[in-house]
């Protein structure tokens, strides 16, 4: 980027397509309660030359997490769940042990903050029990029931005593099971009733509502961009993620609380704006205040520099240390199919970046450039505070 024109959000999107870093993308921005910008570029389906549309549906991967976390916190509001409830209260057979054979309690709070001692298969070595036991990350193995995956996961030793460290994990999948057990309701119905319906998120859920609008997922394999097929392993640095895009088409697949939803950028933007406006329509102000607070402080072992964690999302604690253009206190996370989102409270901004190309659309140059361009384009004057 050499001049101011090159730094606009439009220019960033066009440049990523021209470089063949992305197949397609949709970006939505809201400021101070109003959608102020939306644009789609590239192709939703490269083979059939189908243009990306603003209402294209994406496999959301970890964009699922904040939605499920919000639903869980509504159950806490209603005294159906409590943050200090042990998981074993609702899932009696789920008592994973440390390597010394002891079985410390994992609580709902530990699950929401990723301090449970659990991990993800994709971040473990090939010699790990996660691989030996074929634990699913909620992205693969169509038709796998939750009970079976939990029976595998419970056999894996905890990485640490719950509450002592942070580690990204299958905690939200476990939480989905807890939520269902506590209510007697299936997770998709809970999320529909608590979050999706009140916010009119009609294109989002644990199944694909319109396959004609579904984006085909792609991955950069170092040589080019290839279509992701069931069983494909995609290397992302030291991590290796196994995908199965057809997973949501199999009704026997368990609803992954950490990765199991599909939806549109517009729907996710409405959700983010509800959170930015302290729960309007779905949660109380006090609940959202707790969710956006640093429940896991910056500097906790396992967290990246300058970043903290709340209930369901990362928090930019120190933008300089985090190398981020976002304001202190901003919420941010992504999705392994190629997504990123943020809420910047100082700028009164919410932004959704959904692409069909991983890992570029999750953590590549495009995301960094897009965040910078959006923050520059939609600054809030100091006299507005």
N, C-alpha and C positions, 0 to 999 in steps of 0.2 A: 504494500500500500504506500503510494508515493505522494498523494495529495489529499486534500479534504474530501473531494468527491469520491475517492476510493474508499473512504472511511464510512460511507453511509451504509445502513443495513442492506439496502438494495444491492449496492456494489459488492458487499461481502458475500451475499448469496450468489450473485452472478459469477463472481470469481471462483467460488468453490465448485460450481457446476462446470465452468470452463476448464478448471484444473483436473476435472474428473475425480475430485475428492468425494463427491456425493452423486448419487443417482437422482435424488429428489428431496425436497424439504418443504415444510410449512412452518412459518413463524408467526406467532400472535403476540401482541403487546397491549396491555391495558395500563392506563395511568389515571390515578385518582378516581377510580370507579367506572371509567369509560374505556371501551376498546378503541385504541387510537391508531393501530396499524396491524395489518395482516397481509401476508404474501405467500404464495406457493411458487415453487420453481422446479424445473426438472421433470422427471418421470416417476410415476407410481409403479409402473411395470415396464421395464426396459424392453423385454422381448416383444411385447405387444404394443409398444410405443403409446402407452396410456399416460397422458399428462397428469402431473400432481395437481390435485384440487384442494381448495381450502377445507373441504369436508371429508378429505381422505381419512380412512380409518387405519390406525397403526397398531401393531402389537406393542404394548406399552412397557413390558418388562418391569423395571423397578419404579417407573412412574406410578405403578400400582401402590407402592408402599405408603405414600402420604395419604392416599384416599382411605386405605384400610386402617391406618393409624388414627385418622380422624373418626372413623366409625367406632373404633375401639374406645376412644376417649369419650364418645357419646354414651357408650355403655357404662363408663366410669361415672359420668354425670348422673346417670340414671340409677347408680348403685347396684347395677347388675354385675359389674366387675369392680375390683379394687386394685390399685396399683401394686399393693403389697400381697395380693393373692398369690400363693404358690401355684405354679403350673399344674402340679400334681393334684391340686384340689379338683381341677376340671378334667385333666388327662392323667388318671392315676398310674397308668403304666409308663408314663414318660418321666423317668428319673435317671438321666444320664449321669455317669460317674466320672470322677477325676481319675487320673492314672493310679492314685493310691487306693482306689476302691471306695472312697467316700462319695456320697451323693448329696451335695449341697442343694438347697432349694433354689430353683430359678423362679423369679417372680414376673408378673406382668410388666412391671417397670423395667426389669432387665431385658425383656423382649423388645419393648418399645425403643430402648436406647442402645440396643446391640451390645449390651454388657453381660450377655447370658453365658458366655464361654463356648457357645456354638460357633460354627464357621460355615463357609460355603465350599462345596467340592471344587469349584473352579479356582479357588485360591489355595488349595492344598496340593502337596506334592503327589506325584503318581503312586507313591508308596503309602499314601495315607489310607486309613480305614474308610474314609469317605469314598475313595475309589474302589477299594476292595469290597465294600458292602453295596456299591452301586447306588449311593444316595443321590437323589435327584435335587437339582437346584431350582425346581419349579419351572424350568424352561424346556425340559426334555421329557422323554419317556411317556408319550401319549397313553392314556388309559390307566396310569398308575394311581391307585387310591391313596389318600392321605394317611390312612392307618398303616399301610405298608411302608410308606416312606418314613413315617415316625418310628416304626419298628426297626428300620435300618439305622436311622439317626441316633436312636437311644443307645445303640451298641457302640457308638463312637465316643472315646474319652473326651471330656470337656477340655478345651484349650487352657482354661484358667478358672479360678474361683469366680463365680458370678459376682459382678459388681466391682471387680478390681481392675478391669481393662476394657478397652473397646475393640470389637472386631466385627466387621460386616459379616452377616450370617443369614441362615435360614430362620432366624427368630420370628420374622413376620409370617412365615408359613405355619410355624407352631402357634403363633398368636391367632391365626385364622381358625385353627382347631379349637383353641380355648374359647374363642368367641362363639363358635357354634355349639360347643358343649354347654356353655353357660346360659345360652338362650334357647337351645333346642331348635334353632333355625339354621339353615344352610348359609354359609358366608355370602354367596351372591345375593340372596334375598335380603340379608342384613344390610349390606352395602347399598343395595338398591333403595331400601326404605329410609335409611339414615342419611345418605349423602346424595345419591344420583337423582332420585325423584325430586327432593326439595330444590335442587339446583337445576333441574330440567336438563340433566346430562343424558339425553336420550340415545346418543350414539356410543355410550361407554358402558362396559360391563365385563363379565367373565366369559362372554362368548361374543362372536362377531355378528353384529346386527345386520350387516349388509356386505356380503362378500364381493360384490361388484365394486365397492369403494375401498377394498382392503389393499394397502400397499404391499408389494412384494419386498421382502427383506433381503438385503445384500451385505456383503462383508468385504473389506480390503484384506487381501491375503498376501500383500507384499509385492505381488506381480500385477495386480489389477483388482477390479471389483467383480466378485462372483456372487451368484444367487445362493442364498442359504437354503439348504435342504435338510430334511430330518436326519438327525444323527451326525451332522457336520460339527466338527470342533474348530473353533476360531481362536487363534492365539492373540492375546492382548497383553503384550509385554510378557511377564512371567506367568500370567494367568491363561488358562485354556477353558473356554466356555463351550459347552455342548448345547446345541440348539435343536429344537423340533418345532418348526413353525405351525405344523398341523395340530399341535397339542390342544388348542382351544376348540378344534372341530370335533374332538372326541369327548362326548359327554361324560365318559368315565374318568377323565383326567381330574385330579383333585383341583379345586380352586386355590391356586397359589396366592397367599396373602402378600407375598413379596414380589411376584412377577407375572400374575395370571390374567391381567386385564387387557382389553383392547379398547381404543377410543380415538377421539379426535382432538386436535389442538384447541378448538373452540370450547369444548367441554372442559378440558383440563384448565383452561384459562379461567373459566367461571369458578371452578373449585379454588384455584389459587387466590382469586380476588376475594372470595368468601373468607379465606384464611387471613389475607392481608387486612381485611376490614373486621377482624376479630370475631369471625365465626358467623357472620350475618346469614341467618337462615338455617344454620346447621348446628352450631355450637355456642356455648356461652362465652362471654369475653374472658372470664377467669380461666376457662379451660384452654382457650387459645393462648392466653398469656403464659400458661404453664408449658404449652407445646413449643412455643417459640423461645422460651428461656433456655439458657445453657445448662441442660440437665447433666450433660457430660462436658466438663470444662475443657477449654483449649489446654493442651499440654498433657492430657491424659494419655497414657501409653496406648498406642494403636492409632491415634488420630493424626492426620496430616498437620503440618505446621500452620498456625493461624486459624485453625478450624475447631469448632466445638460441635456438639450434637444435642438436639432437642428430642421431642417425641415424634419420630417419623422422618426427620430430615437433618441435613447438615446446616451449620450456622457459620457464617463468615465472622469470626471474632476479631481478627486482625488482618485487614485486606492486604497490607504490605507483606506480611509474613506468608499469607496465602497466595500471593501473586494474583490478586483478583481486582477487577475494576469496581466491584460491588461495594456498597456501603457497609460499615460495621453493623452487625445484627441481621444482615440479609440471610434468607433461607435459600438453599440451593441443593439440587441433586440431579440425577440423570437416570438413564435406562439403557441397558446393554444392547438393545436393538438399534440404538443410535439416537438417543434423546437427551435433552437437558432442559432444565427450567430454573427460574429463580424468582424470588420476591425480594425487592429492594424497598424497605419501608421508608427510608429517607427520601428516595426519589418518587415514592408512591407508585412504584412500578411492579407489575407482574408480567412475566415473559415465559412463553412456552416455545421450545425449539424441538420439533419432531422431524426426524429424517428416517429414511429407509436404508441408511448406510452406516455400519458400525466398523470400527470404533470412532470414526471421524465425527459423527454426529453426536457422540456422547462426550468425548474428551479431546478431540483433535483441534487443529488450528482453526477450523471453522467456528467452533464453539467459543474459543477465546476471542476471535475477531468479532463475532456477533455480539457477545456480551459488551465489549468495548464500544462498538458502534451504537448499540441501543442505549447504553448509559449516556453517551455523548448526545445522542439525538433527542433524548427525552429527559433532560436535566430539569430539576425543579429549582426555581429561583429562591435564593436565601430569604427574600422578603415574603415568601409564601408560607414560611414555617411559623 
